[in-house]
Amino acid sequence: MNTDPEEPVLQVKGLRFGWSRPLLFDGLSFDVLPGVTLVRGDDGRGKSTLLRLMAGAQNADEGSLVVHGIHLGEHHDAYRQRVFWIDPQTEAHDALAAKGYLDSLSHHYPHFDADAMAELIEGFSLGPHLAKPMYMLSTGSRRKVWLTAAFACGTPLTLIDQPFAALDAPSIRFLLGLLQDAATHPARAWVLADYEAPEGIALTRVIQL
């Protein structure tokens, strides 16, 4: 794995995409370095869409995305193994128990860390909810499951949409601690999409939309 902090984890070049005219992105290019990057913008500016494109969950009209030398357009599956992203509104896992969803991650992400997952479950106070199917969880508890997955999966690139939405105060404090550690990681990158910068986090860069 790349450990040079000057080398980008993700390279985005010439990204072009739009649901209609005018385009959301036209020739958008940037690098994501290790640490924490913020994608910031008002509603309708394309924050969530940009994360979907970076995840390979939505096809761009033009442009290239490369994680650690793996081109999305050439090696889709290998690229997706190196990126964690989930739509926080998804219903795809509703029938699974929370623990079942988390346990399934090891089959998709080669560097999934079960010890880290146990610590995250404790930190987010998810223990009482693990046996419940996802559809029975509150919005905040579902968000905690997604965040646990995001930090346990061990991917070079982790994309998180509105990470603090619906969280209780203790979980917000715990997440801020995780992001403080992430900000100094020498090899992995986290990209957050939100309206404002998280308090007390040293950001690698801000992408303003």
VENFEN-V338339 format. One line per field, one symbol per residue. burial: + if it has 24 or more other ideal C-beta (glycine too) atoms within 12 Angstrom, else -. A space follows every 50 residues. Layout:
burial->???
This chain:
burial->-+-----+++++--+-+------++--+-++++++++++++----+++++ ++++++++-+--++++++-+-+------++++++++-+----+--+-++- ++--+--++--+---++--++-++-+--++---+--+--+++++++++++ +++++++++++++++-+---++-+++-++--++-+-+++++++++-++-- +-+++++-+
